[in-house]
Amino acid sequence: MTDDTREPPTVVVVDAKTPGNVGTIARAMKNFGFSELLLVDPPELDPDGEAYGFAGQARADVLPSAREVSFDHVLETYHTVGCTAVTNEDDRNHVRFPYSTPADLAERLPTVEGPTALVFGRERVGLTNEELARIDEICSIPANADYPVLNLGQAATVTLYELRDLALEDTQLPDVERVRAPEPALERLYDNWEGLLEELNHPEGKREKTMRMIRRVYGRADPTEREVNTFLGLLRRATERPDRRE
């Protein structure tokens, strides 16, 4: 999270028709560190029904803590980001244009003053033009122009994934240099490759070029120590085969 004093965006779902979609969104929120879920005109969320069945571990906290509010309350309380599909509109029509991608929002939302809400609409029609006209800004997920519309659960999951750094303390992948095999292990691997080329009677004039290619392949791959040891074992077995010594 870029600012420890700043709360992650709130997630708002407007007039969802299917309880399962609410559960799917709650699960995605749990996956990526979001906790506050607001529901405008929600379906019934039966603890023994579809919403809780789809929510995974979010059934224990995110979903039971969800609050029902009005659309007006959301507009009055938050800087609102309406999440909707890309259309062919341009600057002549400002209802769904211009828009930011979720990746754009990840960089810019930390600079927005006050609490922020990500607003998702109905399964079939999303947010209406009237609702979008009252929202502060638009977010859309770039997709195939022939079929750009994601379903509600998919759109929320993709958006929350892109914004995860606003909610989670540490989402960085391990440093490649930290897990890459140490150089002495790689040199042993290259020595064994040279030994195999010799055993195979690979033309001497081509060995230097072949070894250079092998080094480049492993260099790009950044193999782990375990992977290097596995290759070393295979190369040793290949050079120790009885028919190689005859």
Secondary structure as UniProt FT lines:
FT   TURN            4..5
FT   STRAND          10..14
FT   HELIX           19..32
FT   STRAND          37..40
FT   TURN            47..48
FT   HELIX           50..54
FT   HELIX           56..60
FT   TURN            61..65
FT   STRAND          67..68
FT   HELIX           71..77
FT   STRAND          79..83
FT   TURN            91..92
FT   HELIX           102..108
FT   HELIX           109..111
FT   STRAND          116..120
FT   TURN            123..125
FT   HELIX           129..133
FT   STRAND          137..139
FT   TURN            145..146
FT   HELIX           152..162
FT   HELIX           164..166
FT   HELIX           176..179
FT   HELIX           183..199
FT   TURN            200..201
FT   HELIX           204..221
FT   HELIX           225..240
FT   HELIX           242..245
//
